[in-house]
Amino acid sequence: MTDMKKRETLTAGALMAAGATLLPGAGVAASAPRTPFTVAATTIPVAGSDEVFPVRRIYCIGRNYAAHAIEMGSDPSREPPFFFQKPTDAIQYVAPGQVSDHPYPSLTKNYHYEVELVAALSTGGRDIPVERALDCVYGYALGLDMTRRDLQRGMGDQKKPWEIGKSFDHAAPIGPIHRVAQTGHYKHGDIWLKVNGETRQQATLDHMIWSVAEQIARLSQAFELFPGDIIYSGTPENVGPVVRGDVILAHVDGLPELSIKIV
């Protein structure tokens, strides 16, 4: 290596260590852009490690269990899958073995629970074939898709977007992510939810209309998927309301249970 090349290499290393950004094809680096304030990153702890999973986007599939589709007024035999998103900062991490306070949100008088298996991606792409889709999955978690049902239905009746019913603070409680390398893929097993000890939702993952692999494949036709994307994979039937003081306990076989108290 020539002396000039050594100096360029050492200079680049020093600039990168100081937070500068190397420009492609350039021998010098530009200063990292300055921002007027800092936006906190959203992360989810990874079980059994000191790592956290950085969340890029939250995708949710609607009406992915036949009985739930029917109770929501849909025909599961004919309806293709549809998706919506929640804001990344809607995540509320709930540690195993704890009952976390969950604030009853504003504007609603009909606040609903929905228990779901969540898939977290470490790779992505476009037009991903179903047979390769599970290769994108880093791990799984247990989550709740909390819903301001009256706002969702009211906007739907007006044929307006019902984002306000799904996308709000603390709308996505979730437990730690468990790596596929340790657990394998969750394709079977019970999924249930209790309120104050009474079972409200009860099904198995086999009852999904669209599997996690099919969801990934379908999503990748509409969006380029990236590492950090998570997918709430749908909820069984018997969604219903909770009020302040209620305690929710959610379960998927093979994952630690998740519990919140509505406050």
Secondary structure, 3 states (H helix, E strand, C coil): CCHHHHHHHHHHHHHHHCCCEECCCCCCEECCCCCCCCCCCCEEEECCCCCEEECCCEEEEECCEHHHHHHCCCCCCCCCCEEEEECHHHEEECCCCCEEEECCCCCCCCEEECEEEEEEECCCECCCCHHHHHHHEEEEEEEECCEEHHHHHHHHHCCCCCHHHHCCCCCEEECCEEEHHHHCCCCCCEEEEEECCEEEEEEEHHHECCCHHHHHHHHHHHCCECCCCEEECCCCCCCEEECCCCEEEEEECCCCCEEEEEC
